[in-house]
Amino acid sequence: MNVKNFISYAMVITIASCTTGNNNEVVSETPELPVIQLATLDTSIQNGYVADIQAVQNVEIRSKVQGYLEKIFVDEGKEVKKGQPLFKLNDQQFQLQVNKAKAGVANAQAEVNAAELEIKRIQLLVDKKIISKTELELAQSKLKGAQARLSEAKAYEADASLRLSYTMIRAPFTGVLDRIPLKLGSLVDEGTLLTTVSDLSEVVAYFNVSENEYLDYKRKLQNKDLTPYNNVKLVLADGTIYSSPGKVETLEGEFDQGTGSIAFRARFPNPDMLLKHGSSGKVSLTTRVQNALLVPQKAVFDIQDKNYVFIMGADSTVKMKTFTPGTRVNEYFLVKSGLSAGDKIVYEGVQNIKDGMRIQPRMVQTDSLLAMK
């Protein structure tokens, strides 16, 4: 082979090598990615709301009079019945006041009796025209004064008896006791907190919803379709679902201007006293949505607070498209606007492609994705 032919052969090999290298590069720039075709379906949306759990009744037990704490009949954390004695204050001073009041009533009653006898005596004399009617009128006036003093004495006795009864503190309703901060012998002032009683037979959970959710509730209320609100779930602090479902029963009268939300109240039975006043949890509402269009969160990326997906065209090129997401459903977004059934979008690997790029689609059925969740 002469030099001229050798050079020509070498150039052919070099060009062929470059061409092969370019083909490999094109292949490597066409990644194979999973693609799904959007379709509508009926689904359930579970919305969770942070809940403030409270007893149906939670009352502070405070002393109405001053005295030394003489007896404590119950222990902290125990269940008590309505009317059951809880505490006893020393009542010696109050008993003396009752005795004094009773004596005052007896004295006032004696004055009334004497005034009535005096009227009878004077009436006889008036009838015989021995004395004038003026004397009778004066006696009747004295009787009214005595009767007024008797009423005052009885009121004083009732007040003294009432204050005496305050030395025995009883449970206002059946419930569970909280802490008892004072010990025997402590001086209790009027208004001193002795303990708290909570009625835990049922609990209520307060949670805030948006204005849109409030309007949905009102529409369902008008249509008498409150199934989701009559079967409310409570998620406990450890993530478990409380065994007894609850029911939404009322809502606040106005929206919070700061958050734009309004509070609902759901009631839950609590036969085992598992739920306590002040417990934490979440209320879960399940709502059925017909013809929902769902987009996997994996397929979504955001740029400057806008949500995008890559839509694949007929020539397998992808194009960025923005859309408006709604509620999250597990690992999906419910589409509010911007996408339609039949759109083919890249399911995974969106971080490795760019607008206008061609891909090798690997179609994935939406049903199979939902089955994996």
C-alpha positions in Angstrom: 0.0 0.0 0.0 1.4 3.4 -1.0 1.4 6.4 1.3 -1.5 8.1 -0.5 -3.8 5.1 -0.2 -2.8 4.7 3.4 -3.8 8.3 4.3 -7.1 7.9 2.5 -7.9 4.7 4.4 -7.0 6.3 7.7 -9.4 9.2 7.0 -12.2 6.8 6.3 -11.7 5.0 9.6 -11.5 8.2 11.5 -14.7 9.5 10.0 -16.5 6.2 10.6 -15.3 6.3 14.2 -16.6 9.8 14.7 -19.9 8.9 13.2 -20.3 5.9 15.5 -19.4 8.0 18.5 -22.1 10.6 17.5 -24.7 7.8 17.2 -23.9 6.5 20.6 -24.2 10.0 22.1 -27.7 10.5 20.5 -28.8 7.2 22.0 -27.5 8.1 25.4 -29.4 11.4 25.3 -32.7 9.7 24.7 -33.4 8.2 28.2 -36.1 5.7 28.8 -38.6 7.0 31.3 -41.9 5.8 32.8 -44.9 7.7 31.4 -48.5 7.6 32.5 -51.7 8.7 30.8 -54.0 10.7 33.1 -57.5 9.4 33.5 -60.4 10.3 35.8 -61.6 8.0 38.5 -63.7 8.0 41.6 -61.7 8.2 44.8 -61.8 9.1 48.5 -60.0 12.1 50.0 -58.9 12.0 53.6 -58.3 15.4 55.0 -56.5 15.6 58.4 -56.9 18.5 60.8 -55.1 19.2 64.1 -57.7 18.8 66.9 -58.0 20.3 70.3 -59.6 17.5 72.4 -61.7 18.6 75.4 -64.0 16.9 77.9 -67.7 17.7 77.5 -67.4 19.3 81.0 -64.2 20.4 82.6 -64.9 22.4 85.8 -62.5 24.0 88.3 -63.5 23.2 91.9 -62.9 26.3 94.0 -63.7 27.1 97.6 -66.6 29.5 98.2 -65.5 30.3 101.8 -62.4 30.6 103.8 -61.3 27.8 106.2 -58.8 25.1 107.0 -58.8 22.0 104.9 -60.0 19.4 107.3 -60.7 16.3 105.1 -59.9 15.0 101.7 -62.2 12.2 100.7 -60.8 11.3 97.3 -57.5 10.7 95.5 -56.2 12.3 92.3 -57.2 10.7 89.0 -60.1 8.8 90.5 -63.6 8.8 89.2 -66.2 10.4 91.4 -70.0 10.5 91.3 -72.3 13.5 91.2 -72.8 14.8 94.8 -70.0 12.7 96.2 -68.0 14.6 99.0 -64.6 15.7 97.9 -63.3 18.1 100.6 -64.3 19.3 104.0 -63.3 22.6 105.5 -63.4 23.3 109.3 -67.0 24.5 109.9 -67.0 25.5 113.6 -67.2 29.2 112.8 -70.0 28.7 110.3 -71.9 26.5 112.7 -71.8 29.3 115.3 -73.2 31.7 112.7 -76.0 29.3 111.9 -76.8 29.0 115.6 -76.8 32.8 116.0 -79.0 33.2 113.0 -81.5 30.6 114.4 -81.6 32.5 117.7 -82.3 35.7 115.8 -85.2 34.0 113.9 -86.7 32.7 117.2 -86.5 36.2 118.7 -88.1 37.8 115.7 -90.8 35.2 115.7 -91.5 36.0 119.3 -91.9 39.6 118.5 -94.4 38.7 115.7 -96.4 36.5 118.1 -96.5 39.3 120.7 -97.6 41.8 118.1 -100.4 39.5 116.9 -101.6 39.1 120.5 -101.5 42.8 121.0 -103.7 43.3 117.9 -106.2 40.8 119.2 -106.4 42.6 122.6 -106.7 46.0 121.0 -109.3 44.7 118.5 -111.6 43.7 121.4 -111.2 47.2 123.0 -112.0 48.9 119.7 -115.0 46.7 119.2 -116.3 47.8 122.6 -115.4 51.4 121.7 -113.1 51.7 124.7 -110.2 52.9 122.6 -110.0 54.5 119.2 -109.1 52.7 115.9 -105.8 54.7 115.9 -104.5 52.4 118.6 -105.4 49.4 116.4 -103.6 50.9 113.4 -100.5 51.5 115.5 -100.5 47.9 116.6 -100.9 46.7 113.1 -97.9 48.8 112.0 -95.8 47.3 114.8 -96.8 43.8 113.6 -95.6 44.6 110.1 -92.3 45.8 111.5 -91.9 42.6 113.5 -92.8 40.5 110.4 -90.1 42.4 108.4 -87.5 41.7 111.1 -88.5 38.0 111.0 -88.0 37.9 107.3 -84.6 39.5 107.7 -83.7 37.0 110.4 -84.7 34.1 108.2 -82.7 35.4 105.3 -79.7 35.7 107.6 -80.2 32.1 108.8 -80.5 30.9 105.2 -77.3 32.7 104.3 -75.5 31.3 107.3 -76.8 27.8 106.5 -75.7 28.2 102.9 -72.2 29.3 103.9 -72.0 26.3 106.3 -72.9 24.0 103.4 -70.0 25.4 101.4 -67.6 23.8 103.9 -68.5 20.5 102.3 -67.3 20.5 98.7 -69.1 17.9 96.5 -68.6 16.7 92.9 -70.9 18.8 90.6 -71.2 15.8 88.2 -69.8 12.4 87.6 -66.2 12.7 86.3 -62.5 12.2 86.9 -60.4 14.3 89.3 -57.3 16.1 88.3 -54.4 17.1 90.7 -55.1 18.1 94.3 -52.5 20.8 95.0 -53.3 21.4 98.7 -52.7 19.2 101.7 -54.7 18.6 104.9 -54.4 21.6 107.3 -53.9 24.1 104.5 -55.6 27.5 104.9 -58.1 27.8 102.0 -59.1 31.2 100.9 -62.3 32.0 99.1 -61.8 31.2 95.4 -58.8 28.9 96.0 -58.5 26.1 93.4 -58.9 22.7 95.0 -59.0 20.5 91.9 -60.6 20.0 88.5 -63.3 17.5 87.5 -63.7 16.4 83.9 -66.7 14.5 82.5 -65.0 12.1 80.1 -68.0 10.0 79.1 -67.7 11.9 75.8 -65.1 14.2 74.4 -65.3 17.0 71.8 -62.7 17.8 69.3 -62.3 21.3 67.8 -60.7 21.6 64.4 -60.4 24.4 61.9 -61.4 24.0 58.2 -61.1 26.4 55.3 -63.9 28.5 53.9 -64.2 26.1 50.9 -64.6 23.1 53.2 -67.2 25.1 55.2 -69.2 25.8 52.1 -69.0 22.1 51.1 -70.4 21.2 54.5 -73.3 23.7 54.2 -74.2 22.3 50.7 -74.2 18.8 52.1 -76.3 19.9 55.0 -78.9 21.4 52.7 -78.9 18.2 50.6 -79.1 16.1 53.7 -75.9 14.3 52.6 -73.8 14.5 55.8 -72.4 10.9 55.6 -68.7 12.1 55.7 -69.4 14.4 58.7 -71.3 11.7 60.6 -68.4 9.3 60.4 -65.4 11.3 61.6 -62.2 9.4 62.5 -59.8 10.5 65.3 -56.1 9.8 64.8 -54.4 9.6 68.2 -50.9 10.9 69.1 -49.3 7.6 68.4 -50.8 7.4 64.9 -53.5 4.8 65.7 -57.1 5.3 64.8 -59.5 5.7 67.7 -62.0 2.9 67.8 -65.2 4.9 68.0 -66.1 7.3 65.1 -67.4 10.7 65.9 -69.9 13.2 64.4 -69.6 16.8 63.5 -72.4 18.6 65.5 -71.8 22.3 65.3 -69.4 25.1 64.2 -68.4 28.5 65.3 -70.3 31.7 64.3 -67.5 33.5 62.4 -64.3 33.0 60.5 -60.9 33.7 62.0 -59.7 36.8 60.1 -56.1 35.9 60.6 -56.3 32.3 59.2 -59.5 32.4 57.1 -60.7 29.3 58.8 -63.7 28.4 61.0 -63.8 25.8 63.8 -65.9 22.7 63.7 -66.8 20.6 66.8 -67.0 16.8 66.6 -68.2 14.6 69.4 -66.8 11.2 70.2 -67.9 8.6 72.7 -65.3 7.7 75.4 -66.6 4.7 77.3 -63.1 3.5 78.3 -61.9 7.0 79.4 -59.0 6.6 77.0 -59.3 10.2 75.8 -58.4 12.9 78.3 -59.1 16.6 78.5 -56.3 18.4 76.6 -55.2 15.3 74.6 -53.7 15.8 71.1 -54.8 14.2 67.9 -56.1 14.8 64.4 -59.6 14.6 63.0 -59.8 12.8 59.7 -62.7 13.4 57.3 -63.2 11.1 54.3 -64.9 12.7 51.2 -65.9 10.9 48.0 -64.8 12.6 44.8 -66.2 11.6 41.5 -64.2 11.9 38.2 -61.1 13.0 40.0 -58.0 13.6 38.0 -54.9 12.6 40.0 -51.2 13.4 39.3 -48.4 11.6 41.2 -46.3 13.8 43.4 -43.2 12.2 41.9 -44.1 13.7 38.5 -44.5 17.3 39.9 -41.8 19.9 40.3 -42.0 23.5 41.2 -40.4 26.7 39.8 -41.0 30.0 41.5 -44.0 28.7 43.5 -45.7 27.2 40.4 -46.2 23.5 39.8 -45.2 21.8 36.6 -45.2 18.4 34.9 -43.5 17.2 31.7 -46.1 16.4 29.1 -45.1 14.0 26.3 -46.1 14.9 22.7 -46.8 12.6 19.8 -43.2 12.7 18.7 -42.0 11.6 22.2 -40.7 15.1 23.1 -41.5 16.5 26.5 -42.8 20.0 27.3 -43.2 21.7 30.7 -46.7 22.6 31.6 -48.0 24.3 34.7 -51.1 23.2 36.5 -53.1 24.1 39.7 -53.1 21.3 42.3 -55.8 20.8 44.9 -56.0 18.5 47.8 -53.3 15.8 48.4 -54.6 12.2 48.1 -52.0 9.9 49.6 -49.0 10.5 47.2 -51.1 12.2 44.5 -52.3 15.7 43.8 -56.0 16.3 42.9 -55.9 18.5 39.8 -57.9 21.6 39.9 -57.0 23.0 36.5 -54.3 22.9 33.8 -54.3 19.2 32.9 -56.8 16.9 31.2 -57.6 13.3 31.0 -55.6 11.7 28.3 -52.5 13.8 28.9 -49.3 11.7 29.0 -46.8 12.9 31.6 -43.4 11.7 32.8 -43.9 9.8 36.0 -40.3 9.6 37.3 -36.9 11.1 36.5 -38.1 14.7 35.8 -34.9 16.0 37.3 -32.9 14.5 34.4 -34.7 16.0 31.5 -35.5 19.4 30.1 -38.0 21.2 28.0 -38.0 20.0 24.3 -36.0 16.8 25.0 -37.0 13.5 23.4 -37.4 10.4 25.5 -38.1 6.7 25.1 -41.5 6.3 26.9 -42.2 3.2 29.0 -45.9 3.4 29.5 -47.1 2.6 33.1 -50.7 1.9 33.9 -52.3 4.2 36.5 -54.1 1.3 38.1 -50.9 -0.4 38.9 -49.6 2.7 40.6 -52.7 3.0 42.7 -52.5 -0.6 43.6 -49.0 -0.1 45.0 -50.1 2.6 47.5 
